[in-house]
Amino acid sequence: MDSALDLPAKVALLTGASMFTLRPEPAIGLPELRLSDGPTGVRGLTFSGGPAVTLFPNATLLASAWNTGTAYEVGRMLAEEASAQGIHVVLGPTINLHRSPLGGRLFEAYSEDPLLSGALAAAYVRGLQDHGVGACLKHLVANESETERHTVDSVVDEATLREVYLLPFEIAVADADAWSIMAAYNRVNGTPATEQRHVLTEIVKGEWGYRGLVVSDWWATTSTAPSANAGLDLVMPGPVGPWGDRLVDAVKAGEVDEAVIDDHLGRLLLLAERVSTPRPAREVPAPDSPARRAQLTRLAAEGMTVLTNDGVLPLRRETTVALVGRHAVDTVDMGGGSAQVNPPYQVSVAEGLTELLGDAVTVVDGVEVRERPVPAGPEFAVHPSTGEPGMRVTLHAADGSLLGERDLAATSTMIGIDDDLPEAPRAVRLSARLPRGGRMLVGGIGVGRWEVRAGGRTGRFELGLTSGDVGEAVLRPPGDTLLVDVEPGALLEAEVTLEPGGRGRYGLVARPAPEDVTEAVGRAVAAARAADVAVVVVGLTEEQETEAVDKTTLRLPGAQDDLVRAVAAAARRTVVVVNAGTPVLMPWLEQVDAVLWAGLPGQEGGHAVAAALLGDLEPAGRLVTTFPAADGASPAWSVTPVDGRLEYAEGPFIGYRGHEAGRAPAPAFWFGHGLGYSTWDYSDAAVLDDNGHQVAVTVTNTGGRTSREVVQVYFRPADERQPVRLVGWGAATLEPGQSARVEVTGDPRLRRRWESGNWVELPPDGELLLARGLGDVRATLRIGSA
């Protein structure tokens, strides 16, 4: 390597060639490597547009299965999707923890618990890498919120950093040898994550013996010598960045040793070698194939969680149902930001339940759930020439000349400004026909000066950025609308003028004008009175669950709580389905008969919810995040830095650990909670070894349905300065009346503490709790001298 390349050639390889590719180098046989975002699907090399790809259930929903086999299967499926597109590395899994329920990006991450997150991540990584595609653990480290995400300083004591926030990464490195890790945007204890020599070199590459590649988050690197010396191996994206010629100069000036460059390059070449290993050819199911549909429905349903149920679930097929709510007709299947993909279709709950029950279902759209405009859906915008769902886009230079044309399908109604144009565009023109007549909201989304025309009206508005986040124009572009009356087939035209060098995503808005809340609730109440059961689907949207923005409350947006209360007061029985990836408040909880948490269920979401409601597939999930009973009622709450600093003052007592220690009020639902569709008896619990690392218990299915039980084992140390913690779990799927002996071996990494610069094993003194979540402890076993 040293003789084949000179210093500039080596350094050139350490910055990306484009947004998602790495430079080839024929002199050493290095091919182009391709990376893709991958939290909920392999989007490919473009942020918007691009091919239709499979939309998976979100990470939190998948994690709720508490099943490493499921995580491995998802990794394998993603490897298939990546291979079909020529992608070498999938940027995932996200294994930051659910520190505060306000975190806007929690839906991409597995859980609030480091062991559960780490074990699932390791399985996911093996699923990818066993099939020749690299994984990328992200975001290292203490990156649990989005507010001021490029500059926030996460202040974490060393013991908490190692015992809690680094632990999922440690597990995934030790147990699965993840081939790459992504360094985060934030600072950690005053130092940018991309310059964290203590973390990157001393801990990850030193103590853990990590051989893989450390890549920056996109645009996270702001220094030259400090980041190179700290252990960062690759700067993304490219082709420009803070390394390049400046890093060459730093080496020549003696600020960076050339051996450091060689180490970075050696890790890059190892990654290239790993992802180039041939794998047996296997036909990849298409995103809309029957095989994928069945897999995605099953994966989504098995993570769905029954929070409460007085016997109304599963629904009987002869039941008449009033299906109510905006989330029923416009089900939210994915979060916002880099987790978004372009799926071939998305199934709503209304479609899924109607397919199974037919005329027994009456569907009523509920109250408005969004404040921001959203791109036109397939039922409201069609291509002006073909009449197929979608829109026409042309891109123009400053003199009006045509630079490029795009025909967008309904599944991709936002266009991004790409780099394959002869010059940067100064105007984008968009057009579609409105197949429905009546009163409509029409408008545009994207940064620039807009002129929108429809129904004889013209609207003009200027849309700008609202934050200093460089990604806002792509991740959360602004929008505006005007109200028009149109005939069916009316033409909607818009032109947006960009500033020089302007970038971002652009789209049309077209949707019916919002209905009055009183009228919407009244129609829902009337339908509920006429049915055997009312199913109200409520939830969050990409306005709350997205990259770059945190939540400010756990309350449901709009008048959804009022809708649930009104329906519950009128209906014979009421079931609430929560279509959200993270906790929400449920002030109506005592008024309803059942609550099913459905997560963000992916493109087969409606089919999965319907199968879960009817019991065709058991929603056997267990919560991966504690649901607080009120805003502020969790051990860690604020995600807003003070003078740039976000203090992790709760230390290791996050989530259920803090609730159990009395550092926050009792939650509405504990981590690990989930009822499934049966009941269970625990008996003959026993410790199998002297130190309490192994336990066993007999579980018996005492209900009337085949069901899956998850036996959770927690260690409560006798030392009250140490929090209770999950140390292991096991599962059994049993028919009614069947029993099984479930043995659980605790992970020894949860029986240690960091003290005075070393790992110290915790004394085996305390209690082992065998539980269905900490709100339902079934056996307590004393160990040691406790």
C-alpha positions, 0 to 999 in steps of 0.5 A: 500500500505504501509503495503503490500510493503517494500521500495525496492519493492515500488522503484522497481516499479518506473523504467520500467521492459523493453523497453516498459513494467512496472513491475507487483506486485502480492502482490498488484494486480498490473498487467504488464502495456504495453506502445507503441509509438503512434504518427502515429500508435501503433507500439507495444513493439518492435522498428522494426519488430513486427506486421503489424499495421495501419499507420495513417496520421501524426499529422500535417496533421490531425491537418490541418482539424481544427476539434476536432471531427477528433482528437477524432476519431483518438484517438478512432481508436488508442485505438482500435489498442492498445487494439488489441495488449494489449497496455495500454498507447499510448505515444502521443499526441506530443504537442510541438509547431512549434517554428522554421520551421527547427524543425526536429520533427514538423511533429509529433506535431499539430501546431504553435498555443497553443490553436489549439494544446491544443484543438486538444490534448484534443479531441485526449486524450478523444478519447483514454481514453473514450475507456480505453487506456491512453494517454501520453502528450509529451514532457514537456516542451520547446522541439521544436528542436532536435539539441543537444536534450539531453543537450540543455538548452531552455531559456524561460521567465516565461510569455512565458513559461506559456502563450505559451509552457505550455498552450497546456499541461494545456488545455489537462489536464484541458479539458481531464484529460490526464492520463500521461505526459512525461518529456522531454530530454532538460533542461529548464532555466538550469534545466533538464526537469526531475528535473524541480520541478517548472514545474512538482510539483509547476505548473502541480501537484500544480496549475493544480491539476494534479493527473496523472503520470509523466514519463521520456522520454526514458533515459532522467533521469540522477539523483536520488534524484533531479528527484524524489523530482522534481515530476518525477514518473516513469523512463523509460526504464528499467530494470536498471536506475538511481533510483533502489538501489540508490533511496532506499539509498537516502530515507534511507539517508534522501535525499528523503522522503518516502512520495515522493515515496508513491506519485509516486507509488500512481500515478502509481497505479491510472494509472493501475486502469484507464487502467484496467477498462473494456470496451465493446468488439468491433471487431477491423478492421484489418489494411488492412481492407476495413473499415480502408482503407476508414477511413484513406483515408478520414482522410488524404484527409480532412487535405490536403490543397489547397494553390493556384489554378487558377481553374485547381483543381479539375482535370476532369476525362477526363484529361490526366496527366503526373505524375512526381516525385520520391515522386509520385512513392515512396510517403513518408507516415511517418516521421522518428524515433519513429514515424515509424511503420510497416504498411501492405502496403503503397499506392503511388500517382502513384498507387492511381491516376492510379487506378482512371484514368487508361491509362490517367496517364503517370508516370515518376520517377523524380530526386533523393531526398535522400542522405542516403541509404534506406532499400530495397523496396518490388520490389527490394528484395525478400526472397532467399527461398520463393521469397516473398518480404523480406529478411532472417536474422540470428544472430550469437555469436562470435564463429559463432554459431547461436543465432536466425533466422528471416524472414522479410516481405517487410514491415519490411526490418530493424531488431532490436537487441532484448533481447530475444536471449541467448546472445548478437549477434556479427554478423548479416547475411542478404540475399535476391534475386534481382528480377530486373537485371541491374545496382544496388546500393546494401549495408547495413545499421547499425553500424558495419563492413560490407561485402556485396556481389552481382554480383561478387563484394564484398564491405567492409566498416565500419559504425559508429555513427556520433553524441553523440546521444545514439539513432542514431544507432536505429533512424538514422543508417548509411549506405553505398553502392556499384554499381554492375551489376546483372542478375535478381534473383541474390543473395545479401548477407551481414554480419555485425560484431558488437562491443561487446554489439552493438545495433541498426537496420540493413537492406539491400540496393537494388535499381536501380542506380541513373539516370542522372539529365538531363536525368530525367528532360528531360523525365519529360518534354517530358511527360508534353508536351504530357499531358493536365496537369502535376502533379509534386509530390515533398517533403521531406523525413525521412532525414529531418523530423525525430527524433534526427535531425533538418533541415538546410534549407526549400529548397527541397532536390536534384534538385526538384526545377529545375524539377518543373521549367522545367515541368512548362515551358513545360506543358499546366497546372502544379499542384504541390503536396507537400509531406511533413509534414512541410513548404518548399520553393516554388521558382517556385510558380508563374510558376505553376497553383495550389499547394496542400499540402499533408502532410505525408498521411499514408498508404492510402496516394496515394488514398487520394491524388488522391481523393483530386486531383479529388475532390472525397474528398475535401482537406478542410485543413487549415495550422497549420504552417506559411510558410516562404517566405525564409530561415531565414524569420520567427520570430524564426529560429535557432535551434542550441544552442550557448554554450549549450543554445537555447534562445527563444528570440522571446518570445510569438511572434512565428509563425503568431504572430511574422509575424503579429507584423512585427517581420519577413517578410510577409510569403508565406502562413499564418497560417490558410490559405486554399482555399478548392474547393469553395468560401465564403462570410462573412456578418453580423459579430457581437459581442454577449457579452460585453467583446468580448468573443462571435462573430457570422458571416454569411457565404455563399458558393458562389462557385459551390461545397459543401465545408467546411469553417473554421471561425477563430477568432483572438484577437489583443489586443490594447496593442502592447506588446501583440501579436495577438492570435487565440481565437477560431474557428467554421466551417460549411459545406454547399452546393452551395448557402447555408448560415449558422450563425457560432458562436464562443466562445473564450477561456478565457485562451487566454485573460490573461497574466502572470504578477508579479507571477499571471494571469491577465485578459487582458483588453477587448480592441482591435480588433477581426479579423474574418478570413480565415487565417491572410492573408484573414481577412474578418471582423474586430470588435472593442471591449472595448475602442479601 
